[in-house]
Amino acid sequence: MPRSATHSSAFVEPGKLTLRGRLLLRLSGLLLVLVLLCLVALAGPAAVITGTSRILVTGLLFAAGCGLVFSILSLVQNHLLDLLGHIRSWARNLREGRYSDPIPTPIDNSCAGLADDLNRLGSRLRTPAESGSDVSGSREPEFASLQVLYEVVSSINTAHGLDDLLNRFLFTLKRITTAEATVIWLAYHPQRVELGTSSGIDESLIMRERADVRRCLYERAMTEGKIWVDNNLDKCEKIAGRPFFQKQGIALVSVPMRYRGNIVGVINLFLERDILGRIEPMKPLLNSIGHHLSIAIERSRSNEQTHKHLIGEERTRIAHELHDSLAQSLASIRYQVRVLDETMHQGDESTTWQQLERIENSLDEANTELRELIANFRAPVSGRGLIGAIEQIVSQFRSETGIRTYLQKEWAVDKLADETEIQILRVIQEALWNIRKHSQAKTVRIMLRHRHNQNYYILIEDDGIGFRETAQGSAGEHVGLTIMRERASRIGGVLRIESEPGEGTRLVLEFEGPKTQGGKA
């Protein structure tokens, strides 16, 4: 029968009112009874109806009203509330997977069409359920896979360092897959594959000297870049010369770990052959697990490389600081001791005592500098400021060498960043030390120049013997020049050295700094 015909017979049958019509009719009758009761109650003594008749009429109207109320409640219960209860039970059964309980369809009910529609929907859901494609059941493997991934990712995220990461992951994967043993290989490049970690296998079989056995376990998956399944270990055991396990019937599943198109390792799972059949539906999950681990491995490697790089930079910085501070102070003291030796041979007692006092002051300076380097790893600039520290270095250089030294200051800035001030001071120290040691100069000029919104400019020049930059010098000389250039680069500056034999040497450090306002930085 057509759907429209079914609905029309349910809602409009000949000689019968619809549910809405019957409900409206009873409500209208109840309203009429209430109106008549009000009229009887409001009628006074002058009314035609006598007292006995009024009581009788009131009783009849009250009885008629109660009958109408009961009729309305019965209509609502039979035609609405009962049906809603059936729909609720049907929905509960549907949620629990029971599709064979239809909603009873009343014979004389205007809502029979609704019950019929819901029963049709239930029958459609029943068909795939009976054929084995249960909606809730189809989600169970997916939910289980999500649980496995969640557990694997949790074990990865709680790890500290690469070794801890591999061990946590290994035992989680071994428990999830019920593997007899597991091995993780890490590929640094195709010719270098290292054992990451293992569990449940005799590691003497896979030591570094057993390269042929190791390749047998990971090479196929690494070469083809996909999950490889061996139904037995005969090939690898033949290479090893003995069985891997006492238990028979062990198969090997190798899962490549891929990161950005590159194979970064392989996971070996040693499983009982009886459960090997469930590997095929698990391949997407195993690939996802391998991908998550590869990301974690690469992140750990990157962090390790960054850590090593930072340590290397810090060591280089310490070496530079020692070279430009304490090493120069000790070299200065050694020079003063030679002068003292010459003075003592001359028998000049007054000059000897003066030289001893200079050595003592230099030792105090070296001790102070060493303590500040240990405590703060900073040059002793903070207390005196950059200009004060430069003035002290120039004064010490002048008094120790006897070289005429001029300091010209055109410096329209009070304060630079601490790191910038340290690098400037170290460049000047190294330049003056090179002049003392190699130049044979009679005069040295140092100029500090900075004007409003211009670059910072530091000039150090002497009238010594000069040199050719391409000439071979000692290792210490090359180290000093290299360190000065590195220091200039750290503050975003450029260091230029101009020299010719017999023409002296000119060193220029130029860099940008913070723009000044009103002559202040």
C-alpha positions, 0 to 999 in steps of 0.5 A, spaced: 500 500 500 502 506 498 505 510 504 500 516 503 494 511 503 497 508 510 497 515 513 490 517 510 487 511 513 490 512 520 488 519 521 482 520 517 477 514 517 470 515 515 465 516 521 471 517 526 474 524 529 481 525 529 485 525 536 485 532 536 477 533 534 475 528 540 480 532 545 477 539 543 470 536 543 471 534 550 474 540 552 469 544 549 464 540 553 468 541 560 468 549 558 460 549 557 459 545 564 464 550 568 460 556 564 453 553 567 456 552 574 458 559 574 451 561 572 447 557 577 452 559 582 451 567 581 443 566 580 440 570 586 434 568 590 429 571 585 431 566 580 426 561 577 430 555 579 428 553 586 433 551 592 432 544 591 432 544 583 439 548 584 442 543 588 440 538 583 442 542 577 449 543 580 450 536 582 448 534 575 453 539 572 459 537 577 458 529 575 458 531 567 464 535 569 468 530 572 466 525 567 469 529 562 475 530 566 476 523 566 475 522 559 480 527 557 485 524 562 483 517 559 484 519 552 491 522 553 493 516 557 491 511 551 493 515 545 499 519 547 503 517 554 502 510 552 505 511 545 511 515 548 512 510 553 513 505 547 517 509 543 522 510 550 523 503 550 524 502 543 529 507 543 533 504 549 533 497 546 535 500 539 541 503 543 543 496 546 543 493 539 536 490 540 532 491 533 527 486 534 522 489 539 517 493 534 513 499 537 505 496 538 501 500 533 494 501 536 488 500 532 484 506 534 490 511 534 491 517 530 499 516 532 499 510 528 502 513 523 508 515 527 509 508 530 509 505 523 514 510 521 519 508 527 518 501 526 520 501 519 526 505 521 528 499 526 527 494 521 532 498 516 537 498 522 535 490 523 538 488 516 545 490 517 545 488 524 543 481 522 548 481 516 554 482 521 555 489 520 553 492 527 554 499 527 557 499 535 561 492 533 564 496 527 567 501 532 570 496 537 577 495 533 577 502 532 576 504 539 582 499 541 587 502 536 586 509 539 587 506 546 593 502 543 596 509 540 594 513 546 598 508 551 604 508 546 604 516 545 603 516 553 610 512 554 613 516 549 611 523 552 613 521 559 620 519 557 627 522 559 632 522 554 633 517 548 635 511 552 629 512 556 624 513 550 626 507 547 625 502 553 619 505 555 616 504 548 619 497 547 616 494 554 609 498 552 609 495 545 611 488 547 605 488 552 600 490 547 602 485 541 604 479 546 610 479 543 616 474 545 621 479 544 622 485 541 628 489 538 629 496 536 634 498 531 636 505 529 639 507 522 643 513 522 645 512 515 644 506 510 651 504 512 650 505 520 645 501 523 645 501 531 642 497 536 637 501 540 634 497 545 632 489 546 627 485 550 626 478 551 632 476 546 639 473 547 643 480 545 650 475 544 646 474 537 645 481 535 652 484 538 656 489 533 660 483 531 654 479 528 653 484 523 650 478 518 645 476 523 643 484 525 642 485 517 638 479 517 633 482 522 632 489 519 635 489 512 628 487 508 624 492 512 629 497 511 630 496 504 623 495 502 620 501 507 614 496 508 612 491 514 615 485 512 613 478 515 617 472 516 613 466 518 619 463 521 626 464 523 630 459 519 634 463 515 637 468 521 638 462 525 642 458 520 646 465 519 647 465 527 648 458 528 643 456 533 636 458 535 634 464 537 629 461 542 627 455 546 620 455 544 618 453 536 614 456 531 616 463 532 615 468 526 618 475 525 614 482 524 619 487 522 616 494 522 620 500 519 620 507 522 619 512 517 620 520 518 619 525 512 620 519 507 627 517 510 627 510 514 630 512 521 629 505 524 626 498 524 622 495 530 622 487 530 617 483 533 618 476 535 611 473 535 608 466 535 606 463 529 599 462 531 597 469 532 600 471 526 594 472 522 592 478 526 598 482 523 594 484 517 589 488 520 594 491 525 598 493 519 595 500 519 596 501 527 603 498 527 605 503 521 602 509 525 606 506 532 612 506 528 611 513 525 610 516 532 616 513 535 620 516 529 618 523 530 620 522 538 627 519 536 628 525 531 626 530 536 630 527 541 636 527 536 635 534 535 635 536 542 641 532 543 645 535 537 642 542 540 645 541 547 652 539 544 652 545 540 650 549 546 656 546 550 661 547 544 659 554 544 659 555 551 666 552 551 668 556 546 666 562 550 670 560 556 676 559 552 675 566 549 674 569 556 680 566 559 685 568 553 683 575 553 683 576 560 687 571 565 692 569 560 693 576 558 694 578 565 699 572 566 703 574 560 703 581 563 706 579 570 711 574 566 713 580 562 714 584 569 718 579 572 723 579 566 723 587 567 724 586 575 730 581 573 734 586 569 733 591 574 735 587 580 742 585 576 743 593 575 742 594 583 737 599 582 733 598 589 728 604 588 726 601 581 726 594 584 721 596 589 717 600 584 717 594 579 715 589 585 709 593 587 707 593 580 707 586 580 703 585 586 698 590 583 698 586 577 697 579 581 691 583 585 688 585 578 689 577 575 686 575 582 680 579 582 678 578 574 679 570 575 674 571 581 669 575 577 670 570 571 668 564 576 662 568 580 659 571 574 663 569 567 663 576 566 669 581 564 670 586 570 666 592 567 660 593 571 663 596 577 666 602 573 662 602 566 665 601 559 669 607 559 672 606 566 674 599 564 678 602 558 681 607 562 684 603 567 686 598 561 690 604 557 693 606 564 696 600 566 698 599 558 701 605 559 705 604 565 707 597 564 710 598 557 712 606 557 709 607 550 706 613 549 698 612 549 693 617 547 685 615 549 680 620 545 673 619 547 667 622 543 662 617 546 655 620 546 652 614 550 652 612 557 650 605 557 650 599 552 648 592 553 652 588 558 654 583 553 656 588 548 661 592 553 664 585 554 666 584 547 668 591 546 673 591 552 676 584 550 677 587 543 681 593 546 685 588 551 687 583 545 689 589 540 693 592 546 696 586 548 698 584 540 701 591 540 705 590 546 708 583 544 709 584 536 709 592 534 715 595 537 711 601 537 713 608 540 706 611 540 699 608 540 692 612 539 685 609 541 679 613 539 672 612 541 667 615 537 659 615 537 655 621 535 647 621 535 644 616 531 651 614 528 654 607 528 659 606 534 666 607 531 673 604 535 680 605 532 686 603 535 693 604 531 700 604 532 706 606 529 710 600 529 713 595 524 706 592 522 705 586 518 702 582 512 696 579 514 698 573 509 704 572 513 705 566 517 705 567 524 704 563 531 698 559 533 697 564 538 697 570 533 692 567 529 687 565 535 687 572 537 685 575 531 680 570 530 677 571 536 677 579 535 673 577 529 668 573 532 667 578 538 665 583 533 661 578 529 657 577 536 655 584 537 653 585 529 659 589 527 665 589 523 673 588 525 678 591 519 685 590 520 690 594 516 697 593 516 703 594 512 711 592 514 714 598 516 707 602 516 704 600 523 697 597 524 690 600 524 684 596 527 677 599 526 671 596 530 665 599 527 658 596 529 650 599 530 647 600 536 641 602 539 639 609 537 640 615 542 635 620 544 638 627 546 645 624 547 643 618 551 642 611 549 
